[in-house]
């Protein structure tokens, strides 16, 4: 009996196997050998890594255009009032905006709490309409500048922002025809013209 080789094959079987291998094409010629069949001490070279592309020089903000949006996207109270359609006579509206019409009555809400100012404004507007007045002035002030500690901007002037909402609320909506920011001679951004409907 012939001596078996390291794989358990006799020399004749090994020679026969070698002839079969020579005439046979491997199914996966590029498939790497399992780690167990690799010869010890054989170190395969690592695949070549492509060279990193250099980053072109740039400057922060160089692509920013003039049309870029600012962080504060909410329109100001002045912009919102200016966008409202004109309900009153356009000629009278133009005179009112230029400060040519004198207010027939005025109320100053400076120093009032929101609750007190709301009640005072309701009484003032309804009394003025009952007395047949058409143009009244509501003074709110521009508000004190506040320190902005958070990511959400805070608006100046609580009364300045609340009064237009109160004038558009159901309690006063039937009495108010037009609201507009006052001319500079009557307080500018710290006051509102309120043009009232005729009492029916």
Biotite code that builds the C-alpha atoms (Angstrom):
import biotite.structure as struc

atoms = struc.array([
    struc.Atom([0.000, 0.000, 0.000], chain_id="A", res_id=1, res_name="UNK", atom_name="CA", element="C"),
    struc.Atom([1.371, 3.366, -1.011], chain_id="A", res_id=2, res_name="UNK", atom_name="CA", element="C"),
    struc.Atom([1.913, 6.047, 1.532], chain_id="A", res_id=3, res_name="UNK", atom_name="CA", element="C"),
    struc.Atom([-0.726, 8.765, 1.714], chain_id="A", res_id=4, res_name="UNK", atom_name="CA", element="C"),
    struc.Atom([0.166, 12.427, 1.144], chain_id="A", res_id=5, res_name="UNK", atom_name="CA", element="C"),
    struc.Atom([-0.581, 15.356, 3.432], chain_id="A", res_id=6, res_name="UNK", atom_name="CA", element="C"),
    struc.Atom([-4.153, 15.545, 2.144], chain_id="A", res_id=7, res_name="UNK", atom_name="CA", element="C"),
    struc.Atom([-4.812, 11.857, 2.519], chain_id="A", res_id=8, res_name="UNK", atom_name="CA", element="C"),
    struc.Atom([-4.180, 11.124, -1.220], chain_id="A", res_id=9, res_name="UNK", atom_name="CA", element="C"),
    struc.Atom([-1.813, 8.538, -2.551], chain_id="A", res_id=10, res_name="UNK", atom_name="CA", element="C"),
    struc.Atom([0.809, 9.742, -5.092], chain_id="A", res_id=11, res_name="UNK", atom_name="CA", element="C"),
    struc.Atom([-1.213, 8.137, -7.912], chain_id="A", res_id=12, res_name="UNK", atom_name="CA", element="C"),
    struc.Atom([-4.419, 9.903, -6.777], chain_id="A", res_id=13, res_name="UNK", atom_name="CA", element="C"),
    struc.Atom([-2.524, 13.170, -6.446], chain_id="A", res_id=14, res_name="UNK", atom_name="CA", element="C"),
    struc.Atom([-1.155, 12.867, -10.006], chain_id="A", res_id=15, res_name="UNK", atom_name="CA", element="C"),
    struc.Atom([-4.640, 12.115, -11.297], chain_id="A", res_id=16, res_name="UNK", atom_name="CA", element="C"),
    struc.Atom([-6.069, 15.120, -9.441], chain_id="A", res_id=17, res_name="UNK", atom_name="CA", element="C"),
    struc.Atom([-3.392, 17.384, -10.897], chain_id="A", res_id=18, res_name="UNK", atom_name="CA", element="C"),
    struc.Atom([-4.344, 16.299, -14.442], chain_id="A", res_id=19, res_name="UNK", atom_name="CA", element="C"),
    struc.Atom([-8.016, 17.056, -13.710], chain_id="A", res_id=20, res_name="UNK", atom_name="CA", element="C"),
    struc.Atom([-7.105, 20.521, -12.403], chain_id="A", res_id=21, res_name="UNK", atom_name="CA", element="C"),
    struc.Atom([-5.139, 21.321, -15.541], chain_id="A", res_id=22, res_name="UNK", atom_name="CA", element="C"),
    struc.Atom([-8.138, 20.639, -17.807], chain_id="A", res_id=23, res_name="UNK", atom_name="CA", element="C"),
    struc.Atom([-10.754, 22.316, -15.606], chain_id="A", res_id=24, res_name="UNK", atom_name="CA", element="C"),
    struc.Atom([-11.579, 26.067, -15.525], chain_id="A", res_id=25, res_name="UNK", atom_name="CA", element="C"),
    struc.Atom([-12.324, 27.436, -12.054], chain_id="A", res_id=26, res_name="UNK", atom_name="CA", element="C"),
    struc.Atom([-15.871, 28.696, -11.432], chain_id="A", res_id=27, res_name="UNK", atom_name="CA", element="C"),
    struc.Atom([-14.692, 31.809, -9.567], chain_id="A", res_id=28, res_name="UNK", atom_name="CA", element="C"),
    struc.Atom([-11.190, 32.671, -10.777], chain_id="A", res_id=29, res_name="UNK", atom_name="CA", element="C"),
    struc.Atom([-11.086, 36.011, -8.950], chain_id="A", res_id=30, res_name="UNK", atom_name="CA", element="C"),
    struc.Atom([-12.616, 34.803, -5.717], chain_id="A", res_id=31, res_name="UNK", atom_name="CA", element="C"),
    struc.Atom([-10.066, 35.136, -2.908], chain_id="A", res_id=32, res_name="UNK", atom_name="CA", element="C"),
    struc.Atom([-9.055, 32.037, -1.056], chain_id="A", res_id=33, res_name="UNK", atom_name="CA", element="C"),
    struc.Atom([-10.483, 31.536, 2.404], chain_id="A", res_id=34, res_name="UNK", atom_name="CA", element="C"),
    struc.Atom([-8.174, 32.554, 5.212], chain_id="A", res_id=35, res_name="UNK", atom_name="CA", element="C"),
    struc.Atom([-7.686, 28.939, 6.249], chain_id="A", res_id=36, res_name="UNK", atom_name="CA", element="C"),
    struc.Atom([-6.232, 27.995, 2.805], chain_id="A", res_id=37, res_name="UNK", atom_name="CA", element="C"),
    struc.Atom([-3.869, 30.934, 2.490], chain_id="A", res_id=38, res_name="UNK", atom_name="CA", element="C"),
    struc.Atom([-0.283, 30.136, 2.969], chain_id="A", res_id=39, res_name="UNK", atom_name="CA", element="C"),
    struc.Atom([1.069, 31.308, 6.309], chain_id="A", res_id=40, res_name="UNK", atom_name="CA", element="C"),
    struc.Atom([3.327, 34.298, 6.155], chain_id="A", res_id=41, res_name="UNK", atom_name="CA", element="C"),
    struc.Atom([1.769, 35.546, 2.877], chain_id="A", res_id=42, res_name="UNK", atom_name="CA", element="C"),
    struc.Atom([0.706, 39.192, 3.271], chain_id="A", res_id=43, res_name="UNK", atom_name="CA", element="C"),
    struc.Atom([-1.498, 40.542, 0.510], chain_id="A", res_id=44, res_name="UNK", atom_name="CA", element="C"),
    struc.Atom([-0.973, 44.196, -0.394], chain_id="A", res_id=45, res_name="UNK", atom_name="CA", element="C"),
    struc.Atom([-3.738, 46.573, 0.649], chain_id="A", res_id=46, res_name="UNK", atom_name="CA", element="C"),
    struc.Atom([-5.801, 47.990, -2.231], chain_id="A", res_id=47, res_name="UNK", atom_name="CA", element="C"),
    struc.Atom([-4.586, 51.369, -3.352], chain_id="A", res_id=48, res_name="UNK", atom_name="CA", element="C"),
    struc.Atom([-6.667, 54.268, -1.995], chain_id="A", res_id=49, res_name="UNK", atom_name="CA", element="C"),
    struc.Atom([-7.456, 57.145, -4.329], chain_id="A", res_id=50, res_name="UNK", atom_name="CA", element="C"),
    struc.Atom([-5.748, 60.373, -3.403], chain_id="A", res_id=51, res_name="UNK", atom_name="CA", element="C"),
    struc.Atom([-8.144, 62.811, -1.644], chain_id="A", res_id=52, res_name="UNK", atom_name="CA", element="C"),
    struc.Atom([-9.269, 65.711, -3.762], chain_id="A", res_id=53, res_name="UNK", atom_name="CA", element="C"),
    struc.Atom([-8.092, 69.063, -2.419], chain_id="A", res_id=54, res_name="UNK", atom_name="CA", element="C"),
    struc.Atom([-10.806, 71.427, -1.093], chain_id="A", res_id=55, res_name="UNK", atom_name="CA", element="C"),
    struc.Atom([-10.877, 74.643, -3.089], chain_id="A", res_id=56, res_name="UNK", atom_name="CA", element="C"),
    struc.Atom([-10.351, 77.871, -1.182], chain_id="A", res_id=57, res_name="UNK", atom_name="CA", element="C"),
    struc.Atom([-13.562, 79.607, -0.073], chain_id="A", res_id=58, res_name="UNK", atom_name="CA", element="C"),
    struc.Atom([-14.807, 82.411, 2.150], chain_id="A", res_id=59, res_name="UNK", atom_name="CA", element="C"),
    struc.Atom([-17.827, 82.097, 4.451], chain_id="A", res_id=60, res_name="UNK", atom_name="CA", element="C"),
    struc.Atom([-20.883, 83.814, 3.015], chain_id="A", res_id=61, res_name="UNK", atom_name="CA", element="C"),
    struc.Atom([-19.385, 84.409, -0.437], chain_id="A", res_id=62, res_name="UNK", atom_name="CA", element="C"),
    struc.Atom([-22.415, 82.878, -2.178], chain_id="A", res_id=63, res_name="UNK", atom_name="CA", element="C"),
    struc.Atom([-24.984, 84.815, -0.165], chain_id="A", res_id=64, res_name="UNK", atom_name="CA", element="C"),
    struc.Atom([-27.149, 87.051, -2.292], chain_id="A", res_id=65, res_name="UNK", atom_name="CA", element="C"),
    struc.Atom([-29.009, 90.232, -1.372], chain_id="A", res_id=66, res_name="UNK", atom_name="CA", element="C"),
    struc.Atom([-32.284, 88.326, -1.677], chain_id="A", res_id=67, res_name="UNK", atom_name="CA", element="C"),
    struc.Atom([-31.404, 85.974, 1.182], chain_id="A", res_id=68, res_name="UNK", atom_name="CA", element="C"),
    struc.Atom([-34.115, 85.902, 3.863], chain_id="A", res_id=69, res_name="UNK", atom_name="CA", element="C"),
    struc.Atom([-33.453, 87.376, 7.269], chain_id="A", res_id=70, res_name="UNK", atom_name="CA", element="C"),
    struc.Atom([-34.086, 85.438, 10.458], chain_id="A", res_id=71, res_name="UNK", atom_name="CA", element="C"),
    struc.Atom([-37.111, 87.475, 11.493], chain_id="A", res_id=72, res_name="UNK", atom_name="CA", element="C"),
    struc.Atom([-39.701, 86.509, 8.884], chain_id="A", res_id=73, res_name="UNK", atom_name="CA", element="C"),
    struc.Atom([-42.781, 87.943, 10.611], chain_id="A", res_id=74, res_name="UNK", atom_name="CA", element="C"),
    struc.Atom([-43.930, 91.278, 9.173], chain_id="A", res_id=75, res_name="UNK", atom_name="CA", element="C"),
    struc.Atom([-44.025, 94.268, 11.517], chain_id="A", res_id=76, res_name="UNK", atom_name="CA", element="C"),
    struc.Atom([-47.316, 95.570, 12.852], chain_id="A", res_id=77, res_name="UNK", atom_name="CA", element="C"),
    struc.Atom([-46.889, 98.638, 10.618], chain_id="A", res_id=78, res_name="UNK", atom_name="CA", element="C"),
    struc.Atom([-46.496, 96.435, 7.534], chain_id="A", res_id=79, res_name="UNK", atom_name="CA", element="C"),
    struc.Atom([-49.553, 94.383, 8.447], chain_id="A", res_id=80, res_name="UNK", atom_name="CA", element="C"),
    struc.Atom([-51.730, 97.466, 8.901], chain_id="A", res_id=81, res_name="UNK", atom_name="CA", element="C"),
    struc.Atom([-50.452, 98.993, 5.655], chain_id="A", res_id=82, res_name="UNK", atom_name="CA", element="C"),
    struc.Atom([-51.430, 95.785, 3.822], chain_id="A", res_id=83, res_name="UNK", atom_name="CA", element="C"),
    struc.Atom([-55.083, 96.042, 4.917], chain_id="A", res_id=84, res_name="UNK", atom_name="CA", element="C"),
    struc.Atom([-57.429, 97.253, 2.157], chain_id="A", res_id=85, res_name="UNK", atom_name="CA", element="C"),
    struc.Atom([-58.760, 100.803, 2.407], chain_id="A", res_id=86, res_name="UNK", atom_name="CA", element="C"),
    struc.Atom([-62.382, 100.647, 3.617], chain_id="A", res_id=87, res_name="UNK", atom_name="CA", element="C"),
    struc.Atom([-62.976, 104.385, 4.063], chain_id="A", res_id=88, res_name="UNK", atom_name="CA", element="C"),
    struc.Atom([-63.061, 107.172, 1.480], chain_id="A", res_id=89, res_name="UNK", atom_name="CA", element="C"),
    struc.Atom([-59.671, 107.133, -0.274], chain_id="A", res_id=90, res_name="UNK", atom_name="CA", element="C"),
    struc.Atom([-59.323, 110.913, -0.305], chain_id="A", res_id=91, res_name="UNK", atom_name="CA", element="C"),
    struc.Atom([-60.026, 111.111, 3.426], chain_id="A", res_id=92, res_name="UNK", atom_name="CA", element="C"),
    struc.Atom([-57.652, 108.185, 3.996], chain_id="A", res_id=93, res_name="UNK", atom_name="CA", element="C"),
    struc.Atom([-54.839, 110.036, 2.194], chain_id="A", res_id=94, res_name="UNK", atom_name="CA", element="C"),
    struc.Atom([-55.471, 113.180, 4.251], chain_id="A", res_id=95, res_name="UNK", atom_name="CA", element="C"),
    struc.Atom([-55.526, 111.138, 7.456], chain_id="A", res_id=96, res_name="UNK", atom_name="CA", element="C"),
    struc.Atom([-52.219, 109.408, 6.623], chain_id="A", res_id=97, res_name="UNK", atom_name="CA", element="C"),
    struc.Atom([-50.594, 112.807, 5.958], chain_id="A", res_id=98, res_name="UNK", atom_name="CA", element="C"),
    struc.Atom([-51.801, 114.145, 9.312], chain_id="A", res_id=99, res_name="UNK", atom_name="CA", element="C"),
    struc.Atom([-54.219, 116.619, 7.676], chain_id="A", res_id=100, res_name="UNK", atom_name="CA", element="C"),
    struc.Atom([-57.251, 115.367, 9.615], chain_id="A", res_id=101, res_name="UNK", atom_name="CA", element="C"),
    struc.Atom([-57.393, 116.308, 13.291], chain_id="A", res_id=102, res_name="UNK", atom_name="CA", element="C"),
    struc.Atom([-58.523, 113.552, 15.676], chain_id="A", res_id=103, res_name="UNK", atom_name="CA", element="C"),
    struc.Atom([-61.776, 114.433, 17.437], chain_id="A", res_id=104, res_name="UNK", atom_name="CA", element="C"),
    struc.Atom([-60.863, 112.521, 20.596], chain_id="A", res_id=105, res_name="UNK", atom_name="CA", element="C"),
    struc.Atom([-57.858, 110.686, 21.993], chain_id="A", res_id=106, res_name="UNK", atom_name="CA", element="C"),
    struc.Atom([-56.988, 108.138, 24.647], chain_id="A", res_id=107, res_name="UNK", atom_name="CA", element="C"),
    struc.Atom([-53.549, 107.498, 26.129], chain_id="A", res_id=108, res_name="UNK", atom_name="CA", element="C"),
    struc.Atom([-53.011, 103.889, 27.270], chain_id="A", res_id=109, res_name="UNK", atom_name="CA", element="C"),
    struc.Atom([-49.494, 104.508, 28.624], chain_id="A", res_id=110, res_name="UNK", atom_name="CA", element="C"),
    struc.Atom([-48.792, 102.827, 31.939], chain_id="A", res_id=111, res_name="UNK", atom_name="CA", element="C"),
    struc.Atom([-51.959, 100.694, 31.917], chain_id="A", res_id=112, res_name="UNK", atom_name="CA", element="C"),
    struc.Atom([-52.013, 96.951, 32.399], chain_id="A", res_id=113, res_name="UNK", atom_name="CA", element="C"),
    struc.Atom([-53.400, 94.887, 29.535], chain_id="A", res_id=114, res_name="UNK", atom_name="CA", element="C"),
    struc.Atom([-56.709, 94.245, 31.341], chain_id="A", res_id=115, res_name="UNK", atom_name="CA", element="C"),
    struc.Atom([-57.225, 97.898, 32.229], chain_id="A", res_id=116, res_name="UNK", atom_name="CA", element="C"),
    struc.Atom([-56.181, 99.106, 28.757], chain_id="A", res_id=117, res_name="UNK", atom_name="CA", element="C"),
    struc.Atom([-58.513, 96.655, 27.010], chain_id="A", res_id=118, res_name="UNK", atom_name="CA", element="C"),
    struc.Atom([-61.543, 97.791, 28.991], chain_id="A", res_id=119, res_name="UNK", atom_name="CA", element="C"),
    struc.Atom([-60.621, 101.480, 28.606], chain_id="A", res_id=120, res_name="UNK", atom_name="CA", element="C"),
    struc.Atom([-60.210, 101.098, 24.826], chain_id="A", res_id=121, res_name="UNK", atom_name="CA", element="C"),
    struc.Atom([-63.587, 99.366, 24.439], chain_id="A", res_id=122, res_name="UNK", atom_name="CA", element="C"),
    struc.Atom([-65.399, 102.105, 26.390], chain_id="A", res_id=123, res_name="UNK", atom_name="CA", element="C"),
    struc.Atom([-63.554, 104.897, 24.569], chain_id="A", res_id=124, res_name="UNK", atom_name="CA", element="C"),
    struc.Atom([-64.317, 103.595, 21.061], chain_id="A", res_id=125, res_name="UNK", atom_name="CA", element="C"),
    struc.Atom([-67.986, 102.820, 21.757], chain_id="A", res_id=126, res_name="UNK", atom_name="CA", element="C"),
    struc.Atom([-68.531, 106.184, 23.506], chain_id="A", res_id=127, res_name="UNK", atom_name="CA", element="C"),
    struc.Atom([-66.851, 108.036, 20.619], chain_id="A", res_id=128, res_name="UNK", atom_name="CA", element="C"),
    struc.Atom([-69.047, 106.298, 18.077], chain_id="A", res_id=129, res_name="UNK", atom_name="CA", element="C"),
    struc.Atom([-72.166, 107.020, 20.121], chain_id="A", res_id=130, res_name="UNK", atom_name="CA", element="C"),
    struc.Atom([-71.142, 110.708, 20.201], chain_id="A", res_id=131, res_name="UNK", atom_name="CA", element="C"),
    struc.Atom([-70.908, 110.767, 16.394], chain_id="A", res_id=132, res_name="UNK", atom_name="CA", element="C"),
    struc.Atom([-67.125, 111.116, 16.212], chain_id="A", res_id=133, res_name="UNK", atom_name="CA", element="C"),
    struc.Atom([-65.347, 109.641, 13.177], chain_id="A", res_id=134, res_name="UNK", atom_name="CA", element="C"),
    struc.Atom([-61.578, 109.943, 13.758], chain_id="A", res_id=135, res_name="UNK", atom_name="CA", element="C"),
    struc.Atom([-60.038, 109.157, 17.129], chain_id="A", res_id=136, res_name="UNK", atom_name="CA", element="C"),
    struc.Atom([-56.426, 108.691, 18.227], chain_id="A", res_id=137, res_name="UNK", atom_name="CA", element="C"),
    struc.Atom([-55.260, 105.769, 20.378], chain_id="A", res_id=138, res_name="UNK", atom_name="CA", element="C"),
    struc.Atom([-51.819, 106.344, 21.932], chain_id="A", res_id=139, res_name="UNK", atom_name="CA", element="C"),
    struc.Atom([-49.965, 103.167, 22.898], chain_id="A", res_id=140, res_name="UNK", atom_name="CA", element="C"),
    struc.Atom([-46.310, 104.217, 22.920], chain_id="A", res_id=141, res_name="UNK", atom_name="CA", element="C"),
    struc.Atom([-43.567, 102.379, 21.068], chain_id="A", res_id=142, res_name="UNK", atom_name="CA", element="C"),
    struc.Atom([-42.623, 100.194, 24.012], chain_id="A", res_id=143, res_name="UNK", atom_name="CA", element="C"),
    struc.Atom([-39.423, 99.961, 25.993], chain_id="A", res_id=144, res_name="UNK", atom_name="CA", element="C"),
    struc.Atom([-36.459, 98.117, 24.469], chain_id="A", res_id=145, res_name="UNK", atom_name="CA", element="C"),
    struc.Atom([-36.088, 94.711, 26.131], chain_id="A", res_id=146, res_name="UNK", atom_name="CA", element="C"),
    struc.Atom([-33.022, 92.533, 26.463], chain_id="A", res_id=147, res_name="UNK", atom_name="CA", element="C"),
    struc.Atom([-33.356, 89.571, 24.121], chain_id="A", res_id=148, res_name="UNK", atom_name="CA", element="C"),
    struc.Atom([-32.130, 86.491, 25.990], chain_id="A", res_id=149, res_name="UNK", atom_name="CA", element="C"),
    struc.Atom([-33.505, 83.727, 23.781], chain_id="A", res_id=150, res_name="UNK", atom_name="CA", element="C"),
    struc.Atom([-33.444, 82.480, 20.209], chain_id="A", res_id=151, res_name="UNK", atom_name="CA", element="C"),
    struc.Atom([-36.997, 83.747, 19.624], chain_id="A", res_id=152, res_name="UNK", atom_name="CA", element="C"),
    struc.Atom([-37.028, 87.539, 19.201], chain_id="A", res_id=153, res_name="UNK", atom_name="CA", element="C"),
    struc.Atom([-39.325, 89.496, 21.499], chain_id="A", res_id=154, res_name="UNK", atom_name="CA", element="C"),
    struc.Atom([-41.249, 92.441, 20.121], chain_id="A", res_id=155, res_name="UNK", atom_name="CA", element="C"),
    struc.Atom([-41.243, 95.875, 21.692], chain_id="A", res_id=156, res_name="UNK", atom_name="CA", element="C"),
    struc.Atom([-44.492, 97.337, 22.932], chain_id="A", res_id=157, res_name="UNK", atom_name="CA", element="C"),
    struc.Atom([-47.124, 94.934, 24.213], chain_id="A", res_id=158, res_name="UNK", atom_name="CA", element="C"),
    struc.Atom([-49.915, 97.516, 23.890], chain_id="A", res_id=159, res_name="UNK", atom_name="CA", element="C"),
    struc.Atom([-48.727, 98.549, 20.428], chain_id="A", res_id=160, res_name="UNK", atom_name="CA", element="C"),
    struc.Atom([-49.216, 94.960, 19.238], chain_id="A", res_id=161, res_name="UNK", atom_name="CA", element="C"),
    struc.Atom([-52.396, 94.228, 21.180], chain_id="A", res_id=162, res_name="UNK", atom_name="CA", element="C"),
    struc.Atom([-54.483, 97.278, 20.243], chain_id="A", res_id=163, res_name="UNK", atom_name="CA", element="C"),
    struc.Atom([-54.956, 96.312, 16.537], chain_id="A", res_id=164, res_name="UNK", atom_name="CA", element="C"),
    struc.Atom([-56.127, 92.848, 17.646], chain_id="A", res_id=165, res_name="UNK", atom_name="CA", element="C"),
    struc.Atom([-58.596, 94.356, 20.102], chain_id="A", res_id=166, res_name="UNK", atom_name="CA", element="C"),
    struc.Atom([-59.946, 96.744, 17.473], chain_id="A", res_id=167, res_name="UNK", atom_name="CA", element="C"),
    struc.Atom([-60.546, 93.793, 15.099], chain_id="A", res_id=168, res_name="UNK", atom_name="CA", element="C"),
    struc.Atom([-62.203, 91.643, 17.798], chain_id="A", res_id=169, res_name="UNK", atom_name="CA", element="C"),
    struc.Atom([-66.003, 91.119, 17.752], chain_id="A", res_id=170, res_name="UNK", atom_name="CA", element="C"),
    struc.Atom([-66.579, 93.653, 20.560], chain_id="A", res_id=171, res_name="UNK", atom_name="CA", element="C"),
    struc.Atom([-65.336, 96.576, 18.402], chain_id="A", res_id=172, res_name="UNK", atom_name="CA", element="C"),
    struc.Atom([-65.363, 95.237, 14.832], chain_id="A", res_id=173, res_name="UNK", atom_name="CA", element="C"),
    struc.Atom([-68.813, 96.691, 14.086], chain_id="A", res_id=174, res_name="UNK", atom_name="CA", element="C"),
    struc.Atom([-67.656, 100.172, 15.201], chain_id="A", res_id=175, res_name="UNK", atom_name="CA", element="C"),
    struc.Atom([-64.229, 100.364, 13.503], chain_id="A", res_id=176, res_name="UNK", atom_name="CA", element="C"),
    struc.Atom([-63.917, 101.070, 9.784], chain_id="A", res_id=177, res_name="UNK", atom_name="CA", element="C"),
    struc.Atom([-60.153, 101.632, 9.420], chain_id="A", res_id=178, res_name="UNK", atom_name="CA", element="C"),
    struc.Atom([-57.013, 101.421, 11.565], chain_id="A", res_id=179, res_name="UNK", atom_name="CA", element="C"),
    struc.Atom([-53.768, 103.051, 10.507], chain_id="A", res_id=180, res_name="UNK", atom_name="CA", element="C"),
    struc.Atom([-50.492, 104.057, 12.077], chain_id="A", res_id=181, res_name="UNK", atom_name="CA", element="C"),
    struc.Atom([-50.583, 107.743, 13.033], chain_id="A", res_id=182, res_name="UNK", atom_name="CA", element="C"),
    struc.Atom([-48.679, 110.521, 11.312], chain_id="A", res_id=183, res_name="UNK", atom_name="CA", element="C"),
    struc.Atom([-45.523, 111.721, 13.055], chain_id="A", res_id=184, res_name="UNK", atom_name="CA", element="C"),
    struc.Atom([-47.268, 114.888, 14.291], chain_id="A", res_id=185, res_name="UNK", atom_name="CA", element="C"),
    struc.Atom([-49.798, 112.708, 16.158], chain_id="A", res_id=186, res_name="UNK", atom_name="CA", element="C"),
    struc.Atom([-47.359, 110.172, 17.630], chain_id="A", res_id=187, res_name="UNK", atom_name="CA", element="C"),
    struc.Atom([-46.085, 108.193, 14.630], chain_id="A", res_id=188, res_name="UNK", atom_name="CA", element="C"),
    struc.Atom([-45.415, 104.543, 15.364], chain_id="A", res_id=189, res_name="UNK", atom_name="CA", element="C"),
    struc.Atom([-46.561, 105.022, 18.966], chain_id="A", res_id=190, res_name="UNK", atom_name="CA", element="C"),
    struc.Atom([-50.182, 105.793, 18.084], chain_id="A", res_id=191, res_name="UNK", atom_name="CA", element="C"),
    struc.Atom([-53.035, 104.680, 15.834], chain_id="A", res_id=192, res_name="UNK", atom_name="CA", element="C"),
    struc.Atom([-55.695, 106.499, 13.892], chain_id="A", res_id=193, res_name="UNK", atom_name="CA", element="C"),
    struc.Atom([-59.038, 104.730, 14.344], chain_id="A", res_id=194, res_name="UNK", atom_name="CA", element="C"),
    struc.Atom([-61.692, 105.774, 11.835], chain_id="A", res_id=195, res_name="UNK", atom_name="CA", element="C"),
    struc.Atom([-65.150, 104.854, 13.119], chain_id="A", res_id=196, res_name="UNK", atom_name="CA", element="C"),
    struc.Atom([-68.324, 103.850, 11.299], chain_id="A", res_id=197, res_name="UNK", atom_name="CA", element="C"),
    struc.Atom([-71.376, 106.055, 11.541], chain_id="A", res_id=198, res_name="UNK", atom_name="CA", element="C"),
    struc.Atom([-73.756, 105.057, 14.303], chain_id="A", res_id=199, res_name="UNK", atom_name="CA", element="C"),
    struc.Atom([-76.876, 103.472, 12.820], chain_id="A", res_id=200, res_name="UNK", atom_name="CA", element="C"),
])
